[in-house]
Amino acid sequence: MITNFIALRNNPALVAFRYYVLSFYGHDGIYPLAKYEDGEIVPLTVADVEMAIMHYIKQCSNNVVEWGDGDSIDRERVRVILEYRGFFEESHIPEIDTSRVLHTPITVDDSMAAA
């Protein structure tokens, strides 16, 4: 199983899956995701997607979920991980007064992101 970003980037199936996820949730995707960061709305990056894929692959290797060969179920499970990490559809991010928001880091463990 893939255990690091270099291996992910050298695996043609996972590179294709990364592009597939980005085609849906990247800045120019069908359902672009973004998050608040330092009071700004920041779009999803390739690194964010790779991190979520790595987390998902770890779940698969621990038999928490089963890898579906990069299909829509896998894509949606990666989206759940991204949502736990603070990403939301850009069209659904409300305008908020960020001066009143407490910036407390949120951690995600494997049990929270398992679907």
C-alpha positions in Angstrom: 0.0 0.0 0.0 1.2 3.5 -0.7 2.7 5.1 2.4 4.1 8.5 1.2 3.5 11.3 -1.2 6.4 10.4 -3.6 4.9 6.9 -4.0 1.5 8.4 -4.6 2.9 10.7 -7.3 4.6 7.7 -9.0 1.5 5.5 -9.0 -0.5 6.2 -12.3 -3.7 4.9 -10.8 -3.5 7.3 -7.8 -2.4 10.2 -9.9 -5.5 9.6 -12.1 -7.6 9.4 -8.9 -6.1 12.7 -7.6 -7.1 14.4 -10.9 -10.5 12.8 -10.7 -11.0 14.2 -7.1 -9.7 17.6 -8.3 -12.1 17.6 -11.3 -14.9 17.6 -8.8 -13.6 19.5 -5.8 -10.7 21.6 -7.1 -11.0 25.4 -7.8 -12.3 24.8 -11.3 -14.2 21.6 -10.4 -17.9 20.8 -10.4 -18.3 21.3 -6.7 -15.2 23.4 -5.7 -14.2 23.2 -2.0 -12.6 25.9 0.1 -12.0 26.7 3.7 -11.4 29.6 6.0 -7.8 30.1 6.8 -6.5 33.2 8.6 -9.7 35.0 7.9 -9.6 34.3 4.1 -11.4 31.8 1.9 -8.7 29.5 0.5 -9.5 27.0 -2.3 -8.6 23.4 -2.1 -5.0 22.6 -3.3 -3.4 19.6 -4.8 -1.5 19.1 -1.5 -4.8 19.1 0.4 -6.2 16.4 -1.9 -3.0 14.3 -1.6 -3.1 14.5 2.1 -6.7 13.3 2.2 -6.0 10.5 -0.3 -3.1 9.4 1.9 -5.4 9.4 4.9 -8.0 7.4 3.0 -5.4 4.9 1.8 -4.3 4.4 5.4 -7.9 3.6 6.3 -8.0 1.1 3.4 -4.8 -0.6 4.5 -6.1 -0.8 8.1 -9.3 -2.5 6.7 -11.5 0.4 8.0 -12.9 0.8 4.5 -12.3 -1.0 1.2 -10.6 0.6 -1.8 -13.0 0.7 -4.8 -10.4 1.2 -7.5 -10.7 5.0 -7.5 -14.5 5.1 -8.2 -17.1 7.6 -7.0 -17.4 6.0 -3.6 -13.7 6.5 -3.0 -14.0 10.1 -4.2 -16.9 10.8 -1.8 -14.9 9.2 1.1 -12.0 11.6 0.3 -14.5 14.5 0.3 -15.6 13.4 3.8 -12.0 13.6 5.0 -11.7 17.0 3.4 -14.9 18.2 5.1 -13.6 17.0 8.5 -10.5 19.1 7.7 -12.6 22.2 7.3 -13.4 22.3 3.6 -16.9 23.1 2.3 -18.4 23.8 -1.1 -17.4 27.4 -2.0 -21.1 28.2 -2.8 -22.1 27.2 0.8 -19.5 29.1 2.7 -21.4 31.7 4.7 -20.1 35.2 5.0 -19.0 35.5 8.6 -17.3 38.1 10.8 -13.9 36.4 11.1 -12.8 38.9 13.7 -15.1 37.1 16.1 -14.0 33.5 15.3 -11.7 31.7 17.6 -8.9 30.1 15.6 -8.6 26.7 17.3 -6.9 23.8 15.4 -9.1 20.8 14.9 -7.6 17.4 14.7 -9.1 14.4 12.9 -8.4 10.9 13.9 -9.1 7.8 11.7 -12.3 7.0 13.5 -13.8 10.4 12.7 -13.2 10.2 9.0 -14.2 6.6 8.5 -17.4 6.3 6.4 
